[in-house]
Amino acid sequence: MALSGFPYRVRRVIQGAIVKSIAQVALVCGLFASAYPGSVGSAAEGSAMVDLTQAVVVAPDDLSPREKKAVMMLVEEVRKRSMVHWTRVSAIPKSVDGPLIVVGPQAKVRSLLAGKGIAAPAAAETTRPEGYQIAMTAKGAIVAVLGNDERGVLFGVGRLLRELRLTRGKAELPAGFNEVSAPESSLRGHQLGYRQKTNSYDAWDLAQWEQYYRDLAVFGTNAIELIPPRSDDDADSPLFPEMPLDMMVDMSRVADEYGLDVWVWYPAMDKDYADPATVEFALREWEQVYKRLPRIDVVFVPGGDPGHTHPTPLMALLEKQAALLRKYHPKAQMWMAPQGFNKDWDDVFYEFMKTEPKWLDGIVFGPQVRTSLENVRKLIPARYPIRGYPDITHSINCQHPVPEWDVAYGVTEAREPINPRPLSTAEIFRYYQPHTIGFLTYSEGCNDDVNKFVWSGLGWNSKTPVVEILRQYGRYFIASPFAEDFAEGLLSLERNWVGPLLANGGVETTLQKFRMMELTGGPRLLWNWRFQQALYRAYYDAWLRDRLIAETAQRSAAADVLRRSVGVGVLPAKSLVALQNPTTLVSLNQAESILDQADLQVASPARRKRLDELAEALFQSTHMQLNSKLHKGEHGRGTMHDSIDFPLNDRHWLKNEFAKIRRLEKEEERRAAILAVLDRTDPGPGGFYDDLGDPNRQPHLVRSSVPFVENPDFRRSAYTSFDYKSDRPREWWTNVLSMYDASFEMQYDGLDPNARYKVRVVYSSEPARKVKVRLDAEGEQVHDYMVKPDEMQPLDFDIPAKATADGKLTIRWTREQGYGGNGRGCQVAEVWLLRKP
């Protein structure tokens, strides 16, 4: 039966009816005669359902405290989402009105069933740690959740929760749902830092943390990472409900109650660890954390970001810290990362690792590690596992930036926006997977919530389709009826960020998807912070595009006014206006008036108002601090509402130029100055121009053929970066850069072999990092290593004649080799190749 002509929702109803009919026929024919069908995966949304509303949860009395916690989680989370109250008993009752859900370790569940003469499900094929088996009798009278161990019980319960269809007053499970599963990655975790700079975490109380632990565990997370009271952050936050060390202790305790591993990210930030007094101070300070935390499984120390200590004294410190740690937590491990090291420090570190220190247990690959993950694995002895530490929280100027992000997004949504990137996340996951035992992601708030759950889902089973993880996310966190729509909406939000925003009509379609849910979902949906996040982003993207269209048109109209004034000439002498104001001054005023419309008239005011409402709603529901003034978040740390009105055209720069032009006395001078502004990027006859921060205006940049999945940290190709200041030309807001010691090239052909050329370059710079950069042409030096100017400006350099003698030219930028830090260095905003007179 062809269904393609029907609307989506109609297709789903028809498909559900077909599946239900097939199931009924199968039952009649005896195809489900066995008590427990064989292992199958997740059932389709339209499958026939078994009603579990009146179910009784059976869990033996002698479960461990953590297993009891898992059972409690099952009952409480069902109640929260459906108002269905499942009764819990310790033995199978003689008679019940509804189905039974039997939960516990394999042996105890089987014993419980056997004691009542009930056939147990066939033994699972795998008994690997943390695994589980979920089995359902043919008619759904019994659902058994059998864990291979304590965590297996927890994760089996989590999987059941993800598969349940929970609506108000009803709990259902697809008929025939059975699953045997165990995780692929042994480590699946996320950093949860209770500190001021996060965009939400600093305002969470212990109840919110416990709920988040549950949420993560439902999707297979088995570890969390805490941050100590002293880090690269303020010691206090106006939003803290509890002091940092006290909260850290409580967070460790609650994680232990669920059986989750506790890691501690502990930066070594003191100035000189070669000084015995500094070492003694660090030992005393860290010992307070070791003493008080009820559970620590691993301490992870980054070599930098923050901290900046040569590996020799650093490793000596960590050896002492490892011994002290094990005094309080005998089985705890010490891990470290060579983050922030320069080449010389790298060499010392990898040479040290050849000695295979016994006190060190593993290596972490995270941001600012100079050596690629593949090579780290080659350089580190095989006995040391590697943990991934991927940055899932930032979008620009970071370890895994959004590829070729539109400048309007980079300017306003900035570094820590609400950033669901499910498909990109999957590609980054696959980059890490072959060389690591798993991951604890780098996160600075709940802006990256979707990414966390995609990582956890893939860490459990890397073959799970991303869209299925999103369906489960939508079903469990949003509402069963909206699972499909919400999953599609999250994918649409990621597509919003692909390609030029101006031409992306899909942004409007995305908003309409979420608007339909907003209008029909009711109060519970509107109060749901995860829905609020996605809805806020959908409105933000659409409103941003509305504004970009308006401000682009205004910029173009202002330029047209100026060009007409320069091209047509002065007004007739009889004109009073012309006598009082030369035509250039009139045109400047007209152009400025057009540009001022962006500040005087709000584009799509209803959408803008809705964004204010949603920003406040997110603060109330989950304490997201999108507005630093109202919500007291740290500016730039997820406060994307702070930058929501930033200019999307360069009117501030233009108006500054207009002011300079008005001060000129002669009409001819003013005309020449206007033309210089309008034609700023014109390379003249025989010349070439590239705006390197704009993927659509960089025809001469040599682009990499390496796909994102093989190069998500852009070590092997240049990429777009951001350096926004509204009073600069728009072309200076972005640049192209290469990472670490990599170079990037531009190629030209069709040049005049007999002509001479010069290159005009505008470098972007990070004044705090005086990294030197060199420019070569066909192997000939154009300029030697130089520190880029603190203030952006065009710089001219002659191209050697022999470099263009064959009518072709390749120019290459390289930064001074061996630097560590964040890896940035070659940052170029604009390039002109100019033919000399």
C-alpha positions in Angstrom: 0.0 0.0 0.0 1.6 3.3 -1.1 1.3 5.9 1.7 3.6 8.6 0.3 0.7 10.8 -0.8 -0.8 11.1 2.7 0.3 13.8 5.2 2.9 12.6 7.7 0.5 12.2 10.7 -2.0 10.3 8.6 0.7 8.0 7.4 1.7 7.2 11.0 -1.9 6.4 11.9 -2.3 4.1 8.9 1.1 2.4 9.6 0.1 1.8 13.2 -3.2 0.2 12.2 -1.4 -2.1 9.8 1.2 -3.1 12.4 -1.6 -3.7 14.9 -3.5 -5.9 12.5 -0.5 -8.0 11.7 0.2 -8.5 15.4 -3.4 -9.7 16.0 -3.2 -12.1 13.0 0.1 -13.4 14.3 -1.4 -14.1 17.7 -4.3 -16.0 16.2 -1.9 -18.1 14.1 0.1 -19.0 17.2 3.3 -17.2 16.0 3.8 -15.8 19.5 3.2 -19.1 21.2 6.5 -19.1 23.2 6.4 -17.3 26.6 9.2 -14.9 25.7 9.9 -14.0 22.0 13.4 -13.8 20.9 15.6 -10.7 21.4 14.5 -7.7 19.2 15.3 -4.1 19.1 13.2 -1.0 19.8 9.7 -1.3 18.5 8.2 1.2 16.0 6.0 4.0 17.3 3.0 2.5 15.5 3.4 -1.0 17.1 0.6 -2.6 19.1 0.9 -1.6 22.7 0.7 -3.5 26.0 -1.1 -1.5 28.7 1.1 -1.3 31.8 -0.9 1.3 33.6 -2.0 -1.1 36.3 1.4 -2.9 36.5 2.9 -4.0 39.8 6.7 -3.7 40.2 8.2 -6.8 41.7 11.7 -6.4 43.2 13.3 -8.8 45.8 13.8 -7.4 49.3 17.5 -8.4 49.3 18.5 -6.1 46.4 21.6 -4.0 47.0 21.1 -0.3 47.9 22.0 0.7 44.4 19.6 -1.8 42.8 16.9 -0.5 45.1 17.8 3.0 43.9 17.2 1.8 40.3 13.8 0.4 41.2 12.9 3.6 43.0 13.9 5.6 39.9 11.7 3.5 37.7 8.6 4.0 39.8 9.2 7.7 40.5 10.1 8.6 36.9 7.0 6.9 35.5 4.9 8.8 38.1 6.4 12.2 37.2 5.7 11.7 33.5 2.3 10.1 33.6 0.8 10.3 37.1 0.7 6.5 37.0 1.4 5.1 40.5 3.0 1.7 40.2 2.9 -0.3 43.4 6.1 -2.0 44.4 6.2 -5.5 46.1 9.0 -7.8 47.0 7.4 -11.1 45.8 5.2 -12.2 43.0 1.6 -11.9 44.4 -0.8 -14.8 44.1 -3.3 -12.7 42.1 -3.0 -9.3 40.5 -5.2 -7.2 38.3 -2.4 -6.0 36.0 0.9 -7.0 34.5 4.0 -7.6 36.5 7.3 -5.8 36.0 10.0 -7.9 37.6 13.3 -6.1 38.2 16.6 -7.2 39.6 19.9 -9.1 39.0 19.7 -12.0 36.6 20.0 -14.7 39.3 17.4 -13.2 41.6 14.8 -12.5 39.0 15.1 -16.0 37.6 14.8 -17.4 41.1 11.8 -15.3 41.8 10.1 -16.5 38.6 11.0 -20.1 39.1 9.6 -20.0 42.7 6.2 -19.3 41.2 6.6 -21.9 38.4 6.9 -19.2 35.8 9.2 -19.9 32.8 12.1 -17.5 32.8 13.3 -15.9 29.6 16.1 -17.7 27.7 19.5 -16.8 29.2 21.1 -13.8 27.6 23.8 -14.4 25.1 26.0 -11.8 26.8 26.7 -11.3 30.5 29.2 -8.5 30.0 29.5 -5.9 32.8 26.7 -3.3 32.9 24.6 -5.3 30.5 20.9 -6.2 30.8 18.1 -8.3 29.4 14.6 -7.1 29.0 12.1 -9.8 28.1 8.3 -9.7 27.8 5.8 -12.6 27.7 3.7 -12.9 24.5 0.7 -11.1 26.0 2.7 -8.7 28.1 1.6 -10.3 31.4 5.2 -10.1 32.7 8.0 -7.8 31.8 11.4 -8.8 33.2 14.4 -6.5 33.6 17.4 -8.6 34.4 20.7 -6.9 35.1 24.1 -8.5 34.7 25.3 -6.6 37.8 24.2 -3.5 39.8 24.8 -1.1 36.9 23.0 -3.6 34.6 19.9 -3.2 36.7 20.2 0.6 36.5 20.7 0.7 32.8 18.0 -2.0 32.1 15.6 0.2 34.0 16.8 3.2 32.0 16.2 1.3 28.7 12.7 0.3 29.8 11.9 4.0 30.7 13.1 5.1 27.2 10.9 2.6 25.5 7.7 3.3 27.6 5.0 5.4 26.1 4.0 7.6 29.0 1.0 10.0 28.7 -1.3 11.4 31.4 -2.8 8.5 33.3 -1.4 5.8 31.0 1.8 3.7 30.6 2.3 1.5 27.6 5.1 -0.6 26.1 5.3 -1.9 22.5 4.2 -5.5 22.3 7.0 -7.9 21.9 9.7 -5.5 23.1 12.7 -7.6 24.1 16.4 -6.6 24.2 19.7 -8.0 25.3 22.4 -5.4 25.4 25.8 -4.3 26.9 27.8 -1.2 26.3 30.6 -0.9 23.7 32.5 1.8 25.5 33.5 1.1 29.1 33.6 4.8 30.0 30.6 7.0 29.2 30.5 10.3 31.2 30.2 14.0 31.3 31.8 16.9 33.2 29.3 18.5 35.6 31.1 21.5 37.0 29.5 23.4 39.9 31.2 26.7 39.3 30.4 30.3 38.5 31.2 30.4 34.8 28.8 27.7 33.7 25.6 28.8 32.1 23.3 27.1 34.5 25.0 24.6 36.8 26.0 27.1 39.5 22.4 27.7 40.4 21.4 24.0 40.6 20.6 22.5 44.0 21.2 18.9 45.0 17.7 17.8 43.9 18.4 19.1 40.4 21.7 17.4 40.3 20.2 14.1 41.3 17.5 14.4 38.6 20.3 15.1 36.1 22.2 12.1 37.2 19.0 10.0 36.7 18.5 11.5 33.3 22.0 10.7 32.2 21.9 7.1 33.7 18.7 6.4 31.8 20.7 6.8 28.6 23.6 4.7 29.8 26.0 7.3 31.4 28.2 5.6 34.0 30.5 8.4 35.1 30.4 12.1 36.1 33.3 14.5 36.6 33.4 17.1 39.3 35.4 20.3 39.6 37.1 21.4 42.9 36.4 24.7 44.7 39.5 26.4 43.2 39.7 26.4 39.4 40.0 29.0 36.7 36.9 30.7 38.1 35.5 33.0 40.7 35.4 31.5 44.2 31.7 32.4 44.6 28.6 32.8 42.4 25.6 35.0 43.3 23.5 31.9 42.3 25.2 29.2 44.5 22.6 27.5 46.7 25.5 25.8 48.6 29.2 26.4 49.0 31.4 24.6 46.4 33.1 22.0 48.5 29.9 21.1 50.4 28.1 20.7 47.1 31.0 18.7 45.7 30.7 16.3 48.7 27.0 15.9 48.1 27.4 15.4 44.4 29.9 12.6 45.0 27.7 10.9 47.5 24.6 10.9 45.3 26.7 9.6 42.3 27.8 6.8 44.6 24.2 6.0 45.5 23.5 5.3 41.9 26.8 3.5 41.3 28.2 6.1 39.0 32.0 6.6 38.8 33.2 9.9 40.2 36.1 11.7 38.4 37.6 14.9 39.6 39.1 17.4 37.1 41.8 19.0 39.2 43.9 21.7 37.5 47.4 22.4 38.8 47.3 26.2 38.7 50.0 27.4 41.1 53.0 29.2 39.6 56.0 27.0 40.4 55.7 23.3 41.3 59.5 23.1 41.3 59.2 25.0 44.6 58.9 22.6 47.6 56.7 25.1 49.4 54.2 25.2 46.5 54.1 21.4 46.3 53.4 21.2 50.1 50.6 23.8 49.7 49.1 21.8 46.8 49.2 18.6 48.8 47.4 20.1 51.7 44.8 21.8 49.6 44.0 18.8 47.5 43.9 16.6 50.5 40.9 18.4 51.8 39.0 17.2 48.8 40.3 13.7 49.1 39.3 13.6 52.7 35.7 14.8 52.3 34.5 13.2 49.2 32.9 9.9 49.9 33.7 8.6 46.4 36.6 9.3 44.1 37.4 6.9 41.3 39.9 9.0 39.3 41.6 12.4 39.6 42.4 13.9 36.2 44.9 16.7 36.0 45.2 18.8 32.8 48.6 20.0 31.9 47.1 23.3 30.9 43.9 25.3 30.3 44.3 26.2 33.1 47.8 25.7 34.5 51.1 26.0 32.8 53.7 23.8 34.3 56.7 22.0 32.7 56.0 18.3 32.6 59.0 17.4 34.8 57.8 19.2 38.0 54.2 18.5 37.1 54.7 14.7 37.0 56.6 14.8 40.2 53.7 16.6 41.8 51.2 14.1 40.4 53.2 11.2 41.8 52.9 12.7 45.3 49.2 13.5 44.7 48.5 9.9 43.6 50.0 8.5 46.8 48.0 10.9 48.9 44.8 10.2 47.0 45.1 6.5 47.6 45.5 7.1 51.3 41.8 8.0 51.3 40.6 6.2 48.2 42.8 3.1 47.9 41.5 2.1 44.4 41.5 5.5 42.9 43.5 6.3 39.8 45.5 9.3 38.6 45.2 10.4 35.0 46.6 13.4 33.2 46.5 15.2 29.8 49.4 17.0 28.0 47.1 20.0 27.3 48.8 23.3 26.5 52.2 21.8 26.1 54.5 23.3 23.4 56.7 21.0 21.3 59.7 21.0 23.7 57.4 20.1 26.6 55.7 17.4 24.5 59.0 15.8 23.8 59.9 15.7 27.5 56.5 14.3 28.3 56.5 11.5 25.7 60.1 10.6 26.7 59.0 10.4 30.3 56.1 8.1 29.4 58.5 5.6 28.0 59.5 4.9 31.6 55.9 3.7 32.2 55.4 5.2 35.7 53.3 2.8 37.8 51.5 5.6 39.7 49.9 6.9 36.5 46.9 5.1 35.2 45.8 6.7 32.0 46.0 9.6 29.6 43.3 12.1 28.5 43.0 13.6 25.1 41.3 16.9 25.2 41.4 20.5 24.0 44.8 22.1 23.4 46.7 18.8 23.0 49.2 19.5 20.2 49.6 15.9 19.0 46.7 14.3 17.2 44.8 11.6 18.9 46.1 8.9 16.6 49.7 9.9 17.3 49.1 10.1 21.0 48.0 6.5 20.9 51.2 5.6 19.1 53.4 7.5 21.4 51.9 6.3 24.7 52.7 2.8 25.9 49.8 0.4 25.3 49.3 -0.3 29.0 47.9 3.3 29.4 44.3 3.7 28.2 43.2 6.9 26.6 40.0 8.8 27.6 38.3 11.2 25.2 37.6 14.7 26.6 35.7 16.2 23.7 34.5 19.8 23.9 30.7 19.5 23.3 29.8 22.9 24.7 31.4 25.5 22.5 30.7 26.4 18.9 33.5 28.8 17.8 37.2 29.2 18.7 37.2 25.8 20.3 38.3 22.2 19.8 35.3 21.2 17.5 33.9 24.4 16.0 30.8 24.5 13.8 32.2 24.2 10.2 31.8 27.4 8.2 29.3 28.9 10.5 27.5 32.0 9.2 28.9 35.2 10.5 25.5 36.3 11.9 25.4 33.2 14.1 29.0 33.6 15.2 28.4 37.2 16.1 25.2 36.8 18.1 24.9 33.1 19.3 28.6 33.1 20.0 30.7 30.5 21.9 28.2 28.7 24.2 24.7 28.8 22.6 22.1 26.2 22.9 23.8 23.9 20.5 22.1 20.6 19.5 24.5 19.1 16.9 23.4 15.5 16.8 24.9 14.5 13.4 28.1 16.4 13.9 28.3 14.9 17.4 28.1 11.4 15.9 30.9 12.2 13.5 33.1 13.5 16.4 32.3 10.4 18.4 33.5 8.2 15.6 36.7 10.1 15.4 37.5 9.3 19.0 36.1 5.8 19.2 39.0 3.7 17.7 41.7 5.1 20.0 39.9 5.6 23.4 38.1 3.5 26.0 35.4 6.0 26.1 34.8 9.6 27.1 33.9 12.1 29.7 32.9 15.2 27.7 33.9 18.8 28.4 30.8 20.7 29.3 30.1 24.1 30.9 26.4 23.9 31.4 23.2 22.5 30.0 23.3 24.3 26.7 24.8 21.1 25.2 22.2 18.8 26.7 21.3 17.0 23.5 24.9 16.4 22.6 25.5 14.7 26.0 22.7 12.2 25.3 23.9 11.5 21.8 27.4 10.8 23.1 25.9 8.5 25.8 23.7 6.7 23.4 26.5 6.1 20.9 28.8 5.1 23.7 26.4 2.3 24.6 25.9 1.2 21.0 27.7 3.1 18.2 25.4 1.5 15.6 22.3 3.1 17.0 20.9 5.6 14.4 21.2 9.1 15.7 17.6 9.8 14.9 16.6 6.8 17.1 18.5 8.4 20.0 16.7 11.6 19.4 13.3 9.9 19.3 14.1 8.3 22.7 15.2 11.7 23.9 12.0 13.3 22.7 9.8 10.4 24.0 11.4 10.4 27.5 12.1 14.1 28.1 9.4 15.9 26.1 6.3 13.7 25.6 5.6 10.5 23.8 3.1 12.1 21.3 5.8 14.5 20.2 8.8 12.1 20.0 9.0 12.1 16.3 8.3 15.8 15.8 10.8 16.8 18.4 13.5 14.5 16.9 13.0 16.0 13.5 13.0 19.5 15.1 16.4 18.9 16.7 17.8 17.7 13.3 16.3 20.9 11.7 18.0 23.1 14.3 21.4 21.6 13.3 20.5 22.2 9.6 19.8 25.8 10.4 23.5 26.2 11.0 24.6 24.8 7.6 25.4 27.3 4.8 24.6 31.0 4.5 21.8 32.1 6.8 20.5 34.6 4.3 19.5 31.9 1.8 18.4 29.3 4.3 14.7 29.2 4.1 14.6 26.0 6.2 15.1 28.2 9.2 11.5 29.4 8.9 10.3 25.9 8.4 12.1 24.8 11.6 10.4 27.5 13.6 7.0 26.4 12.3 7.7 22.8 13.4 8.3 24.0 17.0 5.4 26.5 16.8 3.0 23.7 16.1 4.2 21.9 19.3 4.2 25.2 21.2 0.5 25.8 20.3 -0.7 22.2 20.9 1.5 20.9 23.7 -0.1 22.5 26.7 1.3 23.8 30.0 3.5 20.8 30.8 5.3 21.1 27.5 5.8 24.8 27.8 7.3 24.5 31.2 9.7 21.7 30.1 13.2 23.3 30.0 14.4 21.0 27.2 11.5 22.1 25.0 12.1 25.7 26.0 15.7 25.4 24.9 14.8 24.1 21.4 11.9 26.6 21.0 14.2 29.5 22.0 16.8 28.4 19.4 14.1 28.0 16.7 12.8 31.6 17.4 16.3 32.9 17.7 17.5 31.6 14.4 14.3 32.8 12.6 14.4 36.2 14.2 18.1 36.5 13.4 17.4 35.7 9.7 14.6 38.3 9.7 17.0 40.9 11.0 19.8 39.8 8.6 17.6 40.2 5.6 16.6 43.7 6.8 20.1 44.8 7.7 21.6 43.5 4.5 19.0 45.4 2.5 19.7 48.5 4.5 23.4 48.2 4.0 22.8 47.8 0.3 20.4 50.7 0.1 22.8 53.0 1.9 25.6 52.1 -0.5 23.3 52.8 -3.5 22.5 56.3 -2.1 26.3 57.0 -1.8 27.0 55.7 -5.3 24.3 57.8 -6.9 25.7 60.9 -5.2 29.2 60.2 -6.4 28.2 59.1 -9.9 25.5 61.7 -10.8 27.4 64.8 -9.6 26.2 67.9 -7.7 22.6 69.0 -7.7 21.5 72.0 -9.8 22.9 75.3 -8.6 19.4 76.7 -8.1 18.6 74.0 -5.4 18.6 75.5 -2.0 19.7 72.2 -0.5 22.6 72.0 -2.9 23.7 75.6 -2.0 23.6 74.8 1.8 24.9 71.2 1.7 27.2 69.7 -1.0 25.6 66.6 -2.4 28.0 64.2 -0.6 26.9 65.6 2.7 23.3 65.1 1.8 23.9 61.5 0.7 25.9 60.8 3.8 22.9 61.9 5.9 20.5 59.9 3.8 22.7 56.8 4.0 23.1 57.2 7.7 19.4 57.5 8.2 18.8 54.3 6.3 21.4 52.5 8.5 19.8 53.8 11.6 16.6 52.0 10.8 18.1 48.9 12.3 18.3 50.5 15.7 15.0 52.4 15.5 12.7 49.7 14.2 12.8 46.2 15.6 12.5 43.5 13.0 9.6 41.0 13.7 8.8 42.6 17.1 6.5 39.7 18.2 9.3 37.2 17.7 11.7 39.4 19.6 9.3 39.7 22.5 8.8 35.9 22.6 12.6 35.5 22.9 12.6 37.7 26.0 9.9 35.6 27.5 11.7 32.3 26.7 15.0 33.6 28.1 13.2 34.4 31.4 11.3 31.0 31.3 14.6 29.1 31.0 16.0 31.0 34.0 13.0 30.1 36.0 12.8 26.4 34.9 16.5 25.4 34.9 18.4 28.6 35.9 19.9 29.1 32.4 21.6 32.5 32.5 21.0 33.8 29.0 21.0 37.4 30.1 23.9 38.4 32.3 22.3 41.5 33.7 19.0 39.9 34.7 20.3 36.4 35.5 23.8 37.2 36.9 25.6 34.8 34.6 29.1 35.5 33.5 29.0 37.5 30.3 30.1 35.4 27.3 29.5 32.1 29.1 26.3 31.0 27.4 24.7 34.5 27.7 23.5 34.5 24.1 20.7 36.9 25.0 23.3 39.5 25.7 24.4 39.5 22.1 21.0 39.0 20.5 20.9 42.6 19.2 24.5 42.9 18.0 24.7 44.6 14.5 24.7 42.2 11.6 26.0 44.8 9.2 29.0 47.1 9.7 27.0 50.3 10.2 29.0 51.4 13.2 32.2 51.3 11.1 30.5 53.1 8.2 29.2 55.8 10.4 32.7 56.3 11.8 33.9 56.7 8.3 31.1 59.1 7.5 32.2 61.3 10.4 35.7 61.4 9.0 34.4 62.3 5.5 32.3 65.1 6.8 35.4 66.7 8.2 36.9 67.0 4.8 36.6 70.5 3.3 36.5 69.8 -0.5 33.7 68.1 -2.4 36.3 66.2 -4.5 38.0 64.9 -1.4 34.7 63.7 0.1 33.8 61.9 -3.1 37.1 60.2 -3.3 36.8 59.1 0.4 33.3 57.8 -0.3 34.5 55.8 -3.2 37.4 54.4 -1.0 34.8 53.2 1.5 32.5 51.7 -1.1 35.2 50.1 -3.1 37.4 49.1 -0.1 37.7 45.5 -1.3 38.1 46.2 -5.1 41.5 44.8 -6.2 41.6 47.0 -9.3 42.4 45.9 -12.9 44.2 42.6 -13.0 43.9 42.0 -9.2 42.1 39.5 -7.0 40.3 39.6 -3.7 39.4 37.0 -1.0 37.3 37.5 2.1 38.8 34.5 3.9 36.2 34.4 6.6 33.4 34.0 4.1 33.2 30.5 2.5 31.5 32.1 -0.5 34.2 34.7 -1.1 37.4 32.7 -0.9 38.0 31.5 -4.4 41.7 31.2 -4.1 41.9 29.4 -0.7 43.1 25.8 -1.1 40.4 23.8 0.6 40.9 20.5 2.2 39.3 17.3 0.9 39.5 15.7 4.3 35.9 15.0 5.5 34.8 16.4 8.9 34.4 12.9 10.4 38.2 12.4 9.9 39.1 16.0 10.9 36.6 17.4 13.4 39.3 19.4 15.2 40.6 20.9 11.9 44.2 19.8 12.4 44.4 19.0 8.7 42.6 22.0 7.2 42.0 25.6 7.7 38.7 26.7 9.0 36.6 29.9 9.8 37.2 31.7 13.1 35.6 34.8 14.6 37.0 38.1 15.9 34.0 40.4 16.1 34.1 44.1 16.9 31.1 46.0 15.5 33.2 49.1 14.6 35.3 47.1 12.1 34.5 46.3 8.5 32.3 43.2 8.3 35.0 41.3 6.5 37.2 41.6 9.6 34.7 39.9 11.9 35.8 36.5 10.6 39.1 34.9 9.4 40.6 31.7 8.3 43.1 30.0 10.5 45.2 26.8 10.7 46.0 25.0 13.9 49.3 24.4 15.6 52.2 24.0 13.1 50.0 23.5 10.0 50.1 26.0 7.2 47.4 27.0 4.7 47.7 28.1 1.1 46.1 30.3 -1.6 46.6 29.6 -5.3 46.2 31.9 -8.3 46.5 31.3 -12.1 45.9 33.5 -15.1 48.5 36.1 -13.9 50.5 38.3 -16.3 54.0 36.8 -16.3 55.4 40.2 -17.1 53.6 42.1 -14.4 54.7 42.7 -10.8 52.4 42.0 -7.9 52.0 42.8 -4.3 49.9 41.1 -1.6 47.8 43.1 0.8 46.9 41.2 4.0 44.7 41.9 7.0 45.8 39.7 9.9 43.5 38.9 12.8 45.3 38.8 16.1 45.1 37.7 19.7 47.1 40.4 21.5 47.8 38.2 24.5 49.4 35.6 22.3 52.4 37.0 20.4 52.6 34.1 18.0 54.7 35.0 14.9 53.6 34.2 11.4 55.5 34.0 8.1 54.4 34.4 4.5 56.1 32.7 1.5 55.4 32.7 -2.2 56.5 29.7 -4.3 59.1 29.0 -1.6 60.4 32.6 -1.6 60.0 34.7 1.5 57.5 37.5 1.3 57.9 38.4 5.0 59.8 36.7 7.8 58.2 35.6 11.0 56.5 38.7 12.5 54.1 39.5 15.3 50.8 40.4 13.9 49.6 44.0 14.7 47.4 44.3 17.8 45.1 46.5 15.8 43.8 45.1 12.5 45.1 46.9 9.4 46.0 46.2 5.8 49.7 45.4 5.3 51.4 45.4 1.8 54.2 43.1 0.7 55.9 42.7 -2.6 55.7 39.3 -4.4 59.1 38.2 -5.8 59.0 38.5 -9.6 60.1 34.9 -10.2 57.2 33.7 -8.1 54.7 34.8 -10.8 56.9 34.2 -13.9 54.8 31.3 -15.1 51.5 33.1 -14.6 50.7 31.1 -11.5 51.3 31.7 -7.8 51.0 29.8 -4.5 51.3 31.7 -1.2 51.6 30.0 2.1 51.2 31.1 5.7 53.0 29.3 8.5 53.1 30.2 12.2 56.3 30.0 14.3 56.7 26.3 15.0 56.4 24.5 18.3 54.0 26.7 20.2 51.5 25.2 22.5 48.4 26.8 24.0 45.2 26.9 22.0 46.9 26.2 18.7 45.7 29.3 16.9 48.3 31.4 15.0 47.8 31.9 11.3 44.6 34.0 11.3 44.0 35.9 8.1 40.9 38.0 7.4 41.4 39.4 3.9 43.9 39.1 1.0 44.3 41.2 -2.1 46.7 40.2 -4.9 47.2 43.6 -6.5 48.8 44.2 -9.9 51.4 47.0 -9.5 51.3 49.9 -12.0 
